[in-house]
Amino acid sequence: MALLGASIALFAYTKILVKPSLSISKDSSKVEVQDARAYLTSLQTQEGQIDLTYAAELTVHAVVHVHIKMEGTPDNPILDWFYGDRNYKPREVQGYGSGVIISNDGYIVTNNHVVENAESVDVTLNDKRTFTAKVVGRDPGSDIALLKIKADNLPYIKFGDSEQLRLGEWVLAVGNPFNLTSTVTAGIVSAKGRTLGLNEGTYKIESFIQTDAALNMGNSGGALVNTKGLLIGITSAIMSPNGAYAGNSFAIPVTIVKKVVDDLKEYGEVQRAIIGVNIQDLQSEDATKHGLNNLRGVLVTGINPDGSAQEAGMKKNDVIVKFDGQPVNTMSELQEQVGKHRPGDKVSVTYIRNGNESTVPITLKNVAGNTKVVTAAMEGDIVFGARLEALRSEEKNSMDVDYGVKVIEVNEGKFKDIGMTRGYIILSVNGKKVKTPADVREFTNNEKSLKLIGGIQPDGTIFNYQFGK
């Protein structure tokens, strides 16, 4: 009887009371990238808790601290009142952000807004080494900048595929918030294809990945990676009432990042492809009006003359539902898909007209209306060191003008010397109205003569500068 009782007790202890030990298994995902691994805890234990340590250890050494220095002027309203705002001596202003090493020979991706006004850029690696970085190129339209340091055999993060991200998927944000180096936070993908209205330019691209990973000042330009340690986005913005993390953070998808980086490396300028249409998100009343059974696609509100869409036979009020076979339901989704291509690429566009679906081939063009490669040296919109662009129709309406160009970037040159900054509107040069950047160049005799210039300052006041007699 004693032996029987002991046997029963031993059986109950081993089969009922003792919990199974934690087991580790490989991720069953079909995505296979060299040297990329993901480990998940077994579904039988810990209720599917995800182990993020591998991804953190793989990526934390490939995220750098970006320090920038630039000239600024103190903000003193009393001195402004008595002496104006042009009598201060410039002082050095410093800023910081993050960057992601994407190759072992020293290419680093960060945000354009981190380095856009920098006089110098330094990069500190996770091993405490500091390098002076060269800005290879910047793209305000996507908020991406590419840096290069002279170093070899660096740890770097491989590109993943942001289009395969699923809502609810775990992600890691790696960066340097508040100058705290090598910080890792985790969250899930909360949404995709978000538009925030942050980027600049007529042909800006916004299709942010939204997460609840904690981001703060200094995280900009850092890495958003999946559980395999693959780069799926560059952290860029937070939505907050006070400037600190409040539950919503945003990253630029790596599909956009990779295209911009490749262009900047090869050409020094982003090769911006366009369809040649004006678009807006489809609303329920639009779906009813155009006989659509469900709310999907992007409404075409206008067709550009001689553009790719017009040549393909598209018309106003067509509803684009696919781009090159990829379904698109919002403007941001369509912009993201178009942003992956270069002028000259041949794609297909599927649209609905009068309830009928059609697919047409389209050859994408650049903003000049052709398929030529654009390089920084060829850019006709850079005059006196400033990048200019023609005013959009809504900007003309808001200022009640029908001409003018806007300053979207200021580098070394005469316009910077006279105090012009981003946001200035130039209406006339040497007494002649200007409608395009080419007009500014032409009316100054190819930058040889500037006697008069007038327009509107960013604060809405009128300016008129006269040089010489």
LUMTORVEX-517258 format. One record per residue: x, y, z of N, C-alpha, C in turn. Coordinates in steps of 0.02 Angstrom, whole numbers, padded with zeros to 5 digits, always signed. Each point is the difference from the previous one (the first is absolute). Layout:
XYZXYZXYZ/...
***
This chain:
+00042-00061+00000-00042+00061+00000+00043+00063+00000/+00056-00002+00039+00045+00058+00003+00031+00013-00068/+00021-00055-00033+00031+00008-00066-00051+00026-00051/-00062-00025+00003-00052+00023-00046-00014+00075+00010/-00005+00022+00062-00013+00070+00015+00056+00045-00025/+00063-00021+00008+00057+00039-00023-00001+00007-00075/-00019-00055-00035-00002+00002-00073-00052+00049-00025/-00059-00001+00032-00053+00046-00021+00021+00072+00012/+00031+00013+00057+00023+00068+00016+00051+00025-00049/+00048-00043-00019+00052+00018-00048-00030+00016-00068/-00049-00041-00022-00033+00011-00064-00036+00068-00001/-00036+00015+00054-00037+00063+00004+00047+00060-00001/+00057-00007+00033+00048+00056+00004+00030+00016-00068/+00020-00054-00036+00034+00012-00064-00049+00019-00055/-00061-00023+00001-00047+00013-00055-00046+00059+00011/-00010+00019+00062-00050+00053+00014+00032+00062+00031/+00041-00010+00052+00024+00057+00037+00061+00033-00031/+00043-00038-00034+00061+00029-00028-00017+00031-00068/+00014+00066-00008-00014+00034-00063+00056-00014-00049/-00016-00003-00065+00052-00012-00049+00049+00058-00003/+00064-00014-00014+00051+00052-00002-00008+00041-00064/+00028+00061+00001-00004+00045-00056+00039-00028-00059/-00032-00001-00058+00034-00025-00060+00003+00055-00052/+00053+00001-00039+00011+00051-00050-00003-00032-00069/-00036+00032-00045-00005-00026-00068+00010+00056-00050/+00022-00018-00060+00010+00050-00052-00066+00027-00025/+00003+00061-00023-00058+00030-00031-00017-00039-00063/-00063-00013-00011-00021-00039-00058-00011+00043-00061/+00017+00066+00004-00009+00044-00057+00039-00025-00060/-00028+00011-00059+00032-00022-00062+00052+00050-00024/+00004+00058+00031+00049+00049-00021+00070-00024+00020/+00044-00010-00048+00067-00025+00013+00051+00051-00026/+00037+00030+00043+00052+00046-00019+00064-00025+00031/+00057+00006-00035+00061-00029+00025+00016+00024+00071/+00017-00048+00042+00019+00012+00069-00055+00031+00043/-00061+00002-00026-00055+00029+00039-00038-00056+00035/-00009+00007+00066-00037-00050+00038-00050+00035+00046/-00052-00036+00016-00048+00026+00049-00018-00057+00046/-00004+00014+00064-00017-00051+00048-00064+00020+00038/-00047-00045+00003-00061+00010+00037-00005-00052+00054/-00027+00019+00056-00012-00051+00051-00057-00045-00022/+00001-00061+00020-00050-00049-00021-00070+00022+00020/-00048-00014-00044-00069+00018+00015-00027-00039+00059/+00032-00055+00016-00023-00040+00057+00020+00031+00067/+00047+00048-00002+00024+00030+00062+00001+00076-00007/-00007+00035+00054+00003+00072+00002-00050+00033-00048/-00050-00036-00022-00054+00027-00042+00026+00037-00061/+00053-00026-00033+00024+00029-00061+00042+00063+00008/+00027+00012+00059+00041+00059+00012+00060+00000-00048/+00016+00058-00028+00053+00005-00050+00066+00020+00033/+00054-00035-00019+00067+00016+00024+00031+00050-00049/+00011+00061+00022+00027+00053-00043+00075+00011+00008/+00032-00042+00041+00070+00012+00016+00045-00008-00061/-00015-00048-00044+00042-00010-00058+00000+00061-00045/-00059+00026-00014-00006+00059-00044+00035+00060+00032/-00006+00008+00065+00032+00057+00034+00076-00005-00004/+00026-00059+00015+00073-00009-00001+00028+00007-00070/-00038-00020-00050+00022+00004-00069+00003+00072-00026/-00043+00044+00025-00008+00066-00030+00028+00057+00041/+00007-00007+00065+00017+00057+00042+00069+00028-00018/+00046-00041-00024+00067+00024-00017+00003+00034-00068/-00055-00005-00039-00001+00030-00066-00041+00065-00003/-00021+00024+00058-00035+00064+00005+00047+00050+00033/+00007+00059-00032+00051+00049+00022-00033+00063+00027/+00040+00039+00035-00021+00064+00027+00023+00054-00048/-00046+00041-00026+00017+00053-00048-00001+00067+00035/+00058+00035-00003+00005+00067+00030+00006+00051-00056/-00037+00054+00003+00005+00051-00052+00015+00068+00032/+00035+00041-00038+00014+00069+00021-00022+00047-00056/-00031+00055+00019-00021+00049-00050+00000+00069+00033/-00005+00051-00042-00002+00068+00026-00072+00020+00013/-00011+00036+00054-00067+00025+00016+00006+00068+00032/-00057+00032+00011-00002+00065+00032-00046-00003+00060/+00016+00034+00054-00043-00002+00059-00067+00032-00012/-00051-00024+00034-00067+00027-00007-00014+00048+00058/+00001+00065-00015-00010+00051+00052-00049+00051-00027/-00064-00004+00018-00050+00046-00028+00012+00073+00017/+00033+00014+00057+00013+00070+00018+00051+00031-00048/+00055-00037-00013+00050+00024-00047-00029+00003-00070/-00044-00048-00016-00033+00001-00066-00038+00066-00009/-00034+00021+00053-00041+00060-00004+00042+00062-00014/+00058+00005+00035+00041+00060-00006+00048-00002-00060/+00026-00059-00014+00054-00004-00049-00015-00044-00061/-00059-00031-00001-00014-00047-00055+00034-00067+00014/-00010-00046-00048+00024-00068+00013+00063-00017-00040/+00035+00051-00025+00059-00015-00041+00064+00027+00033/-00003+00018+00063+00058+00031+00031+00035-00045+00052/-00019-00063+00002+00032-00045+00046+00059-00035-00032/+00050-00015+00039+00054-00041-00023-00022-00074+00003/+00012-00037-00053-00020-00070+00001+00036-00037+00057/-00034-00048+00028+00031-00042+00051-00010-00073-00020/+00042-00042+00028-00003-00071-00018-00058-00034+00034/-00038-00038-00039-00056-00038+00027+00015-00074-00013/-00012-00042+00050+00013-00071-00007-00065-00040+00004/-00001-00056-00034-00057-00044+00002+00022-00072-00004/-00046-00045+00007+00018-00070-00001-00057-00042-00026/+00017-00060-00022-00049-00048-00024+00032-00068-00005/-00028-00043-00041+00026-00068-00007+00012-00014-00074/+00035-00053-00013+00012-00023-00068+00009-00075-00001/-00007-00030-00059+00004-00073-00007+00054-00017-00051/+00049-00040+00021+00052-00023-00047-00031-00054-00044/+00004+00010-00067-00031-00047-00046+00051-00037-00043/+00065+00013+00010+00052-00037-00036+00063+00001+00042/+00042-00051-00009+00060-00004+00042+00053+00051-00018/-00010+00037-00056+00049+00051-00020-00021+00070+00019/-00051+00008+00043-00013+00064+00030-00057+00042-00026/-00047-00029-00039-00059+00038-00019-00051-00002+00057/-00029+00058+00014-00046+00007+00057-00062+00038-00023/-00058-00026+00019-00064+00032-00016-00024+00037+00063/-00026+00060-00010-00032+00037+00054-00058+00040-00030/-00031+00042+00040-00054+00044-00026+00030+00063-00030/-00033+00025-00052+00020+00065-00027-00006+00054+00052/-00053-00002+00041-00009+00055+00048+00053+00000+00056/+00037-00054+00007+00054-00002+00049+00060+00041-00024/+00015-00001-00065+00062+00029-00025-00011+00057-00050/-00062+00021-00013-00013+00045-00056+00035+00068+00005/+00009+00027+00060+00033+00066+00007+00069-00005+00031/+00029-00059+00000+00063-00011+00036+00060+00030-00037/+00043+00033+00038+00064+00022-00027+00050-00057+00002/-00005-00043+00050+00042-00059+00005-00039-00056+00034/+00018-00062-00017-00034-00059+00027+00052-00049+00026/-00006-00019+00063+00043-00051+00030-00042-00060+00019/+00030-00058-00005-00034-00063+00015+00040-00038+00053/-00033-00019+00054+00032-00040+00052-00028-00071-00002/+00044-00049-00008-00020-00069-00002-00014-00027+00070/-00028-00059+00003-00016-00030+00065+00063-00018+00039/+00058-00006-00035+00063-00014+00035+00037+00064+00020/-00034+00057-00005+00024+00066+00022+00045+00034-00050/+00016-00030-00057+00039+00035-00051-00043+00053-00033/+00031+00058-00016-00035+00055-00032+00032+00016-00067/-00043+00011-00052+00023+00016-00067-00037+00062-00025/+00034+00038-00042-00033+00054-00037-00034-00030-00061/-00064+00015-00008-00039-00031-00054-00010+00050-00057/+00001-00027-00061-00017+00038-00059-00073-00012-00017/-00037+00054-00016-00069-00007-00021+00000-00016-00075/-00014-00063-00017+00000-00021-00070-00059+00032-00037/-00057+00003+00032-00059+00029-00031-00058+00002+00048/-00049+00043-00015-00059+00006+00042-00062+00003-00044/-00056-00024+00028-00063+00004-00037-00056+00022+00048/-00017+00065-00001-00053+00025+00044-00067-00034-00013/-00012-00023-00063-00065-00029-00017-00014-00065+00036/+00053-00037+00018-00009-00062+00038+00029+00005+00070/+00034+00056+00016+00033+00011+00064+00056-00050+00012/+00037-00016-00053+00056-00046+00005+00064+00036-00020/+00055-00013+00037+00066+00025-00017+00050-00057+00004/+00051+00003-00042+00051-00051-00002+00067+00030+00019/+00034-00030+00050+00065+00022+00023+00053-00052-00017/+00064+00021+00001+00055-00047-00012+00057+00018+00046/+00027-00051+00035+00060+00009+00041+00055-00045-00027/+00062+00019+00013+00057-00039-00023+00016-00053+00052/-00028-00058-00009+00010-00056+00046-00016-00065-00036/+00028-00055+00024-00011-00065-00030-00020-00051+00053/-00027-00055-00024-00018-00057+00043-00047+00021+00057/-00048+00041-00018-00048+00024+00050-00059-00048+00005/-00029-00006+00059-00063-00038+00005-00055+00039-00036/-00045-00034-00033-00053+00035-00036-00064-00042+00002/-00055+00032-00017-00065-00033+00001-00022-00013-00072/-00020-00061-00013-00023-00018-00067-00072+00024-00010/-00017+00014-00063-00067+00021-00017-00049-00058+00004/-00059+00014+00029-00055-00047-00001-00051+00020-00053/-00062-00019+00010-00054+00016-00047-00059+00028+00039/-00009+00066-00002-00053+00031+00039-00069-00016-00029/-00004-00021-00062-00066-00017-00029-00028-00064+00029/+00043-00041+00030-00023-00063+00031-00021+00010+00073/+00008+00060+00026-00020+00013+00069-00075-00012+00009/-00019-00027+00057-00070-00011+00015-00019+00038+00063/-00061+00023+00003-00024+00035+00060+00006-00046+00060/+00025+00027+00054+00009-00041+00060+00067-00033+00005/+00041+00005-00052+00067-00031+00001+00046+00038+00046/+00043-00036+00037+00046+00031+00046+00058+00032-00037/+00021+00060+00023+00056+00036-00029+00042+00031+00056/+00062+00015-00017+00046+00033+00046+00021+00067-00028/+00004+00051+00041+00028+00065-00019+00066+00009+00036/+00053+00015-00039+00067+00007+00028+00025+00070-00015/+00021+00037+00051+00022+00068-00011+00033+00030+00061/+00002+00067+00000+00036+00037+00053-00044+00056+00028/-00055-00017+00033-00044+00053+00026+00032+00040+00056/-00010+00066-00001+00026+00044+00052+00075-00009+00012/+00037-00016-00054+00072-00011+00004+00018-00063+00040/-00048-00043+00014+00014-00064+00032+00015-00050-00055/+00063-00021-00005+00020-00042-00056-00026-00071+00007/-00006-00033-00058-00015-00071-00004-00062-00020+00039/-00056+00032-00015-00063-00014+00034-00046-00040-00045/-00028-00053+00028-00045-00044-00038-00069+00001+00033/-00052+00011-00040-00069-00004+00024-00039-00045-00047/-00054-00028+00025-00039-00049-00039-00072+00022-00004/-00033-00024-00053-00071+00013-00009-00028-00043-00056/-00059+00016-00021-00030-00037-00056-00016+00049-00057/-00011-00027-00059-00022+00041-00056-00073+00017+00011/-00013+00064+00010-00068+00023+00014-00040+00015-00063/+00035+00024-00052-00034+00017-00063+00054+00009-00053/-00022-00001-00063+00045+00011-00056-00029+00053-00047/+00043+00032-00039-00024+00048-00049-00026+00064+00029/+00027+00022+00057-00023+00062+00031+00028+00061-00036/-00042+00052-00006+00021+00065-00027-00005+00052+00055/+00056+00037+00011+00002+00049+00055+00008+00071-00025/+00017+00011-00063+00011+00067-00026+00064+00032+00025/+00052-00041+00014+00062+00026+00027+00052+00015-00054/+00003-00040-00052+00052+00007-00050-00013+00059-00046/+00053+00020-00036-00003+00061-00040+00001-00015-00074/-00024+00048-00040+00005-00005-00072-00065-00022-00033/-00006+00017-00063-00060-00017-00039-00007-00075-00006/+00056-00036-00006-00002-00072-00012+00023-00039+00061/-00020+00023+00058+00019-00035+00062-00033-00069+00003/+00032-00044+00038-00025-00068+00009-00009-00011+00075/-00060-00018+00020-00013-00017+00070-00043-00063+00003/+00027-00051+00031-00038-00062+00011+00028-00034+00062/-00006+00035+00057+00034-00020+00060-00027-00066+00030/+00047-00037+00031-00018-00056+00042-00012+00028+00070/-00058-00012+00028-00016+00023+00067+00011-00057+00050/+00035+00015+00054+00012-00050+00053-00013+00032+00068/-00001-00043+00051-00004+00027+00068+00067-00010+00037/+00054-00011-00038+00067-00001+00029+00017+00071+00023/+00028+00006+00059+00013+00066+00029+00056+00036-00037/-00016+00058-00028+00050+00043-00032-00001+00068+00034/+00059+00032+00003+00005+00067+00027+00050+00039-00041/+00011+00064+00018+00048+00041-00036+00068-00035+00001/+00030-00005-00059+00064-00035-00007-00007-00067-00034/-00061-00027+00000-00013-00063-00035-00003+00010-00076/-00012+00062-00023-00007+00013-00071+00061-00026-00038/-00013-00038-00053+00053-00029-00040+00022-00068+00023/-00029-00025+00055+00018-00066+00026-00034-00057-00038/+00009-00060+00025-00023-00060-00035-00065-00026+00029/-00044-00021-00045-00057-00042+00019+00012-00068-00032/+00006-00052+00042+00017-00067-00026-00052-00050+00022/-00004-00055-00036-00044-00054+00019+00036-00050+00045/-00033-00054+00019+00030-00047+00047+00058-00039-00031/+00010+00006-00065+00057-00031-00032+00061+00046+00000/-00009+00062+00025+00054+00048-00001+00010+00033-00067/-00051-00001-00042+00003+00030-00067-00031+00069+00002/+00030+00047-00037-00024+00069-00001-00065+00004-00039/-00053+00025+00031-00064+00008-00034-00022+00072-00002/+00037+00045+00034-00018+00070-00002+00052+00044+00034/-00003+00065-00015+00042+00050+00033-00047+00043+00043/+00011-00001+00065-00044+00037+00046+00005+00074-00014/-00058+00035+00001-00001+00068-00025-00040+00049+00042/-00055-00021+00030-00045+00048+00032-00040-00031+00056/-00025+00042+00044-00047-00022+00051-00060+00047-00002/-00056-00024+00023-00060+00042+00008-00010+00011+00074/+00007+00062+00022+00001+00013+00072-00024+00070+00015/-00035+00011+00056-00021+00067+00019+00056+00041+00031/+00055-00034+00021+00053+00036+00036+00070-00013-00026/+00007-00034-00057+00066-00013-00029+00033-00063+00024/-00030-00035+00048+00027-00063+00025-00047-00057-00020/+00024-00061+00008-00038-00058-00022-00068-00003+00033/-00052-00011-00041-00068-00003+00026-00040-00058-00031/+00036-00051-00025-00035-00059-00023-00001-00011-00075/+00018+00050-00039+00000-00007-00073+00066+00024-00029/+00035-00044-00035+00062+00019-00033-00002-00026-00072/+00043+00030-00042-00006-00012-00072+00068-00010-00032/+00002-00044-00049+00062-00016-00035-00011-00001-00075/+00052+00017-00038-00003-00001-00073+00013-00071-00023/-00044-00029-00040+00009-00070-00022+00066-00010-00037/+00031-00057+00009+00065-00013-00031-00005-00006-00075/-00060-00014-00027-00007-00001-00073+00014+00069-00029/-00022+00052+00034+00015+00068-00022+00073+00017+00014/+00024-00018+00059+00069+00015+00021+00050-00029-00051/-00008-00062-00018+00048-00033-00044+00003+00034-00069/-00058+00019-00027-00001+00034-00065+00035+00067+00004/-00014+00039+00052+00032+00066+00007+00075-00008+00010/+00021-00047+00041+00071-00011+00012+00036-00019-00064/-00028-00046-00038+00030-00021-00063+00008+00059-00048/-00051+00043-00004+00004+00058-00044+00053+00050+00023/+00003+00013+00065+00048+00047+00026+00072-00025-00010/+00011-00064+00008+00066-00029-00010+00020+00004-00074/-00046-00014-00044+00016-00005-00071+00000+00067-00036/-00049+00043+00017-00009+00063-00037+00010+00063+00042/-00003-00006+00066+00002+00059+00042-00066+00037+00003/-00051-00027-00033-00066+00030-00003-00052-00055-00008/-00057+00006+00033-00052-00050-00005-00033+00004-00069/-00007-00058-00031-00034-00004-00065-00074-00009+00012/-00037+00056-00001-00070+00001+00020-00044-00018-00060/-00035-00055+00004-00045-00021-00054-00071+00022+00017/-00038+00021-00051-00069+00020+00010-00045-00030-00054/-00064-00009+00018-00049-00026-00047-00027+00056-00044/-00004+00060+00028-00030+00056-00036-00073+00009+00015/-00018-00009+00064-00070+00009+00021-00002+00038+00065/-00057+00033+00013-00016+00027+00066-00049-00049+00032/+00009-00013+00064-00039-00053+00032-00026+00023+00068/-00049-00037+00026-00024+00008+00068-00028-00067+00023/-00003-00007+00066-00029-00062+00028-00074-00005-00020/-00021-00060-00014-00069-00012-00020-00046+00004+00060/-00053+00038-00006-00050+00006+00053-00062-00040-00019/-00044-00013+00049-00060-00041-00013-00045+00031-00053/-00005+00067+00001-00043+00032-00051+00030-00008-00070/+00068-00002-00004+00032-00011-00064-00015-00070-00026/+00003-00050+00047-00014-00069-00020-00071-00007-00028/-00047+00033+00034-00070-00002-00023-00007+00034-00068/+00033+00058-00007-00005+00039-00061+00028-00038-00060/+00054-00038+00010+00032-00034-00055-00019-00074-00005/-00052-00019+00036-00027-00068-00007+00045-00054+00027/+00037+00014+00054+00044-00051+00029-00037-00037+00054/+00010-00065+00001-00034-00042+00050+00031+00006+00069/+00065+00015+00003+00032+00008+00065+00050+00058-00003/+00022+00020+00059+00042+00059+00007+00073-00021-00007/+00024-00002-00061+00070-00018-00011+00028+00042-00058/+00064+00016+00005+00032+00037-00053+00013+00073+00015/+00031+00034-00048+00019+00070+00005-00031+00038-00059/-00035+00055+00014-00036+00037-00051+00047+00047-00038/-00003-00002-00066+00038+00046-00042-00041+00064-00009/+00027+00056+00024-00036+00064-00004+00025+00044-00056/+00054-00020-00032+00026+00039-00056+00054-00038-00037/+00008+00015-00065+00050-00033-00042+00048+00054-00026/+00064-00011+00009+00050+00048-00023+00009-00006-00076/-00001+00057-00035+00010-00003-00073+00067-00032-00018/-00001-00044-00050+00059-00034-00025+00034-00045+00052/-00036-00016+00053+00027-00044+00051-00010-00073-00018/+00028-00044+00040-00004-00072-00013-00072-00025+00001/-00040+00024+00047-00069-00023+00006-00041+00020-00061/+00010+00062-00023-00037+00023-00059+00019-00042-00061/+00064-00014-00008+00022-00040-00057-00029-00071+00002/-00014-00024+00061-00029-00067+00008-00075-00001-00006/-00031+00060-00009-00072+00003-00009-00040+00008+00063/+00032+00014+00056-00036+00010+00062-00035+00068+00000/-00053+00006+00040-00040+00061+00002-00016+00019+00072/-00022+00063+00007-00023+00024+00064-00059-00044+00024/-00002-00013+00065-00051-00041+00034+00012-00074-00007/+00054-00021-00033+00019-00070+00004+00020-00015+00073/-00010-00062+00021+00019-00021+00068+00055-00053-00006/+00060+00018+00022+00057-00046-00003-00006-00050+00058/+00000-00064-00017-00007-00052+00052+00062-00044+00007/+00044+00001-00052+00062-00038+00003+00055+00038-00036/+00061-00006+00027+00058+00028-00034+00051-00055-00008/+00014-00019-00062+00046-00055-00015-00020-00064+00036/-00065-00012+00003-00026-00061+00031-00010+00004+00075/+00021+00054+00031-00006+00006+00073-00062+00041+00017/-00047-00026+00039-00061+00038+00018+00018+00064+00037/-00034+00055-00017+00010+00064+00034-00069+00028+00019/-00008+00018+00063-00064+00025+00024+00004+00072+00026/+00060+00027+00007+00008+00068+00025+00054+00035-00041/+00001+00067+00005+00052+00038-00034+00069-00021+00022/+00009-00009+00066+00066-00018+00026+00023-00067-00027/-00046-00048-00007+00019-00065-00027+00021+00006-00073/-00036+00041-00039+00018+00010-00070+00067+00036-00005/+00011+00052+00041+00063+00036-00001+00058-00045+00018/-00010-00044+00048+00053-00046+00020+00019-00046-00058/-00050-00026-00036+00014-00045-00056+00034+00037-00057/-00023+00060-00016+00032+00039-00053+00070+00020+00020/+00010+00015+00065+00065+00022+00025+00054-00052-00006/-00017-00063-00012+00048-00053-00007+00031-00001-00070/-00027+00040-00045+00020-00003-00071+00038+00063-00021/+00033-00007-00059+00036+00055-00030-00033+00019-00066/+00012+00062-00024-00025+00019-00066+00027-00049-00053/-00044-00018-00046+00017-00048-00051-00023-00070+00015/-00017-00014+00063-00026-00067+00018-00068-00010-00032/-00011-00061-00023-00065-00018-00030-00040-00040+00052/-00060+00025+00015-00042-00031+00051-00071-00007-00029/-00043-00031+00040-00071-00004-00019-00042+00035+00052/-00054+00032-00022-00047+00033+00045-00069-00028-00014/-00032-00023+00053-00068-00026-00006-00048+00051+00030/-00052+00018-00039-00047+00051+00022-00072-00021-00018/-00047+00032+00034-00071-00013-00013-00031+00063-00029/-00036-00009-00056-00035+00055-00033-00070-00024-00019/-00050+00035+00026-00070-00018-00014-00015-00072+00018/+00030-00022+00056-00013-00067+00024+00041-00054-00033/+00040+00017-00051+00040-00049-00035+00074+00007+00019/+00033-00056+00011+00070+00000+00020+00045-00010-00061/+00052+00041-00006+00047-00004-00055+00071+00004+00027/+00046-00032-00035+00071+00003+00017+00039+00024-00061/+00041+00052+00009+00037+00029-00056+00074+00003+00018/+00044-00008-00049+00072+00010+00012+00017+00074+00000/+00046+00019+00044+00020+00071+00006+00076+00003+00006/+00030+00047-00035+00071+00015+00009+00006+00062+00043/+00029-00007+00058+00004+00055+00047+00049+00053-00024/-00014+00063+00016+00043+00056-00019+00025+00036+00062/+00048+00046-00010+00023+00041+00055-00041+00065+00003/+00016+00043+00047-00040+00060+00010+00006+00048-00059/+00052-00008-00041+00009+00042-00058-00039-00026-00060/-00032-00058+00007-00040-00027-00054+00037-00044-00049/+00060-00025+00020+00036-00047-00043+00028-00057+00043/+00038-00043-00030+00026-00059+00036+00075+00005+00012/+00029+00059-00006+00072+00007+00009+00019-00004+00073/+00062-00022+00012+00027-00001+00068+00017+00071+00021/-00018+00018+00060+00014+00067+00027+00055-00006+00052/+00052+00040-00007+00054+00001+00049+00002+00068+00034/+00034+00003+00056+00004+00063+00037+00030+00056-00042/+00049-00019-00042+00032+00051-00041-00046+00026-00055/-00050-00039-00019-00046+00019-00053-00061+00039+00025/-00009+00002+00065-00061+00029+00027-00005+00074-00017/-00050+00018-00040-00009+00070-00018-00035+00041+00053/-00023-00032+00054-00037+00037+00050+00045+00024+00057/+00066-00007-00006+00046+00026+00049+00031+00064-00027/-00016+00056+00033+00023+00066-00023+00029+00037+00060/+00060+00028-00009+00034+00036+00054+00004-00043+00063/+00009-00066-00008+00008-00045+00056-00064-00023+00033/-00058+00023-00024-00064-00018+00030-00040-00043-00049/-00033-00049+00028-00044-00043-00041-00070+00032+00000/-00026+00009-00061-00064+00033-00008-00050-00047-00033/-00064+00013+00012-00052-00036-00036-00059+00047-00013/-00034-00013-00056-00057+00041-00018-00055-00008+00052/-00038+00053+00012-00055-00003+00048-00055-00046-00026/-00028-00040+00046-00057-00042-00017-00063+00044-00002/-00052-00026-00031-00061+00039-00009-00030+00020+00067/+00001-00045+00050-00029+00017+00065+00040+00054+00035/+00067+00001-00012+00041+00052+00030-00014+00068-00033/-00009-00001-00065-00017+00062-00036-00067+00028+00025/-00048-00045+00009-00066+00021+00024+00004+00030+00070/+00039-00031+00043+00004+00024+00069+00033+00068+00005/+00046+00016-00047+00035+00064+00000-00029+00049-00051/-00051-00022-00036-00033+00043-00050+00049+00025-00053/+00041-00045-00026+00046+00016-00054-00007-00055-00053/+00023+00014-00061-00002-00051-00052+00069-00014-00028/+00052+00017+00039+00069-00013-00021+00043-00004+00063/+00064-00017-00008+00045-00003+00056+00033-00067+00009/+00057-00001+00033+00035-00062+00017+00016+00000+00075/+00006-00060+00028+00012-00007+00072+00071-00026+00012/+00033+00026+00050+00066-00024+00021-00011-00060+00046/+00023-00059-00021-00011-00060+00040+00064-00025+00032/+00058+00029-00019+00063-00020+00031+00052+00055-00015/+00041+00016+00050+00050+00052-00009+00069-00028+00019/+00046+00002-00048+00069-00018+00012+00045+00060-00013/+00065-00010+00000+00046+00057-00009-00014+00036-00066/-00004+00066+00003-00013+00039-00060-00029+00068+00018/-00016+00038-00051-00022+00070+00010-00065+00004+00039/-00047-00046-00013-00064+00004+00036+00009-00011+00075/+00046-00045+00018+00014-00010+00071+00035+00062+00029/+00044+00031-00040+00037+00058+00024-00047+00059+00016/-00054+00006-00038-00046+00057+00012-00053-00017+00052/+00004-00059+00029-00045-00017+00056-00062-00038-00018/-00006-00024-00062-00059-00039-00019+00004-00069+00030/-00058-00027+00020-00004-00067+00030-00056-00039-00035/-00005-00063+00019-00053-00042-00028-00068+00031+00016/-00044+00002-00050-00067+00028+00010-00010+00067-00032/+00054+00034-00021-00006+00064-00036-00035-00013-00067/-00043+00047-00019-00032-00002-00066+00029+00057-00042/+00030-00017-00057+00027+00050-00046-00052+00014-00054/-00020+00063-00005-00050+00020-00049+00031+00036-00060/+00054+00036+00012+00030+00037-00056+00076+00004+00009/+00034+00001-00057+00073+00006-00001+00018+00051-00054/+00039+00051+00020+00021+00053-00046-00060+00031-00036/-00056+00007+00037-00059+00033-00027-00045-00043-00042/+00014-00065-00005-00040-00045-00042-00032-00054+00044/-00064-00015-00015-00035-00053+00037+00030-00068-00017/+00005-00044+00051+00028-00066-00011-00053-00053+00014/-00002-00051-00043-00047-00055+00009+00034-00066+00012/+00063-00005-00020+00037-00063+00006+00071+00015+00023/+00036-00050+00027+00071+00011+00017+00041+00021-00061/-00019-00025-00059+00036+00020-00060-00006+00074-00014/-00057+00030+00019-00008+00072-00008+00050+00039+00042/+00011-00023+00062+00047+00034+00044+00070-00002-00030/+00017-00058-00027+00066-00007-00032+00006+00045-00062/-00053+00000-00040+00001+00039-00062+00002+00075+00014/-00041+00024+00047-00005+00071+00013+00060+00028+00038/+00043-00044+00026+00063+00022+00031+00059-00013-00045/-00014-00013-00065+00052-00012-00049+00045-00058+00024/-00032-00055+00015+00034-00061+00023+00042+00014+00063/-00032+00035+00049+00028+00015+00066+00056+00052-00003/+00003+00040-00053+00054+00049-00005-00022+00070+00024/-00065+00012+00002-00023+00067+00018-00063-00004+00043/+00005+00025+00062-00059+00003+00044-00002+00070+00030/-00049+00041-00024-00006+00069+00024-00062+00009+00044/-00054-00034-00017-00063+00006+00038-00030-00069+00011/-00028-00011+00058-00036-00062+00013-00054+00015+00051/-00061-00026-00013-00056+00013+00045-00044-00060+00008/-00038-00001+00055-00044-00056+00012-00031+00001+00069/-00012-00059+00027-00035-00007+00064+00043-00042+00047/+00011+00025+00061+00038-00036+00050-00044-00054+00032/+00031-00049+00035-00038-00054+00031-00053+00024+00049/+00010+00059+00031-00050+00026+00047-00056+00038-00035/+00001+00002-00067-00053+00033-00038+00012+00072-00018/+00055+00029+00023+00015+00070-00016+00036+00004-00067/-00007+00059-00032+00030+00012-00065+00074+00021+00008/+00043-00024-00045+00069+00023+00000+00020+00024-00069/+00044+00049-00002+00029+00026-00062+00072+00017+00014/+00046-00034-00034+00072+00014+00009+00026+00032-00063/+00043+00051+00009+00032+00033-00057+00075-00001+00012/+00037-00017-00053+00072-00006+00005+00033+00050-00048/+00048+00037+00026+00035+00049-00042-00044+00059-00015/+00021+00039-00049-00037+00060-00018-00055-00016-00052/
***
